[in-house]
Amino acid sequence: MAGIRCGRCNRKRFYKPLELREVIGNVTIDEVRKKVRCQRCGSREWMDAELFHPTGEQAHTIRFRCLVEIRWEKRVI
């Protein structure tokens, strides 16, 4: 499991690594920190990511964020 936490607003969200790989690509966990943004405050520099194996009790109480769709936006810069 991957836990991504915003140090600014102290939100922690959990993702399955296979779904993160689909969205971000095959990168290390250190590179994930640079590519994600907090949905609540919009911060990028306060993000922290870690991989861990949950215990039996944690595995039942953790709610995962699931990948629903991938949208590509074209913007004129």
Secondary structure in CASP SS format (residue, H / E / C, confidence):
PFRMAT SS
TARGET T0000
AUTHOR 0000-0000-0000
METHOD secondary structure of the structure
MODEL  1
M C 1.00
A E 1.00
G E 1.00
I E 1.00
R E 1.00
C E 1.00
G C 1.00
R C 1.00
C C 1.00
N C 1.00
R E 1.00
K E 1.00
R E 1.00
F E 1.00
Y E 1.00
K C 1.00
P H 1.00
L H 1.00
E H 1.00
L H 1.00
R H 1.00
E H 1.00
V H 1.00
I H 1.00
G C 1.00
N C 1.00
V C 1.00
T C 1.00
I H 1.00
D H 1.00
E H 1.00
V H 1.00
R H 1.00
K H 1.00
K H 1.00
V C 1.00
R C 1.00
C C 1.00
Q C 1.00
R C 1.00
C C 1.00
G C 1.00
S C 1.00
R C 1.00
E C 1.00
W C 1.00
M E 1.00
D E 1.00
A E 1.00
E E 1.00
L E 1.00
F C 1.00
H C 1.00
P C 1.00
T C 1.00
G H 1.00
E H 1.00
Q H 1.00
A H 1.00
H H 1.00
T H 1.00
I C 1.00
R C 1.00
F E 1.00
R C 1.00
C C 1.00
L C 1.00
V C 1.00
E C 1.00
I C 1.00
R C 1.00
W C 1.00
E C 1.00
K C 1.00
R C 1.00
V C 1.00
I C 1.00
END
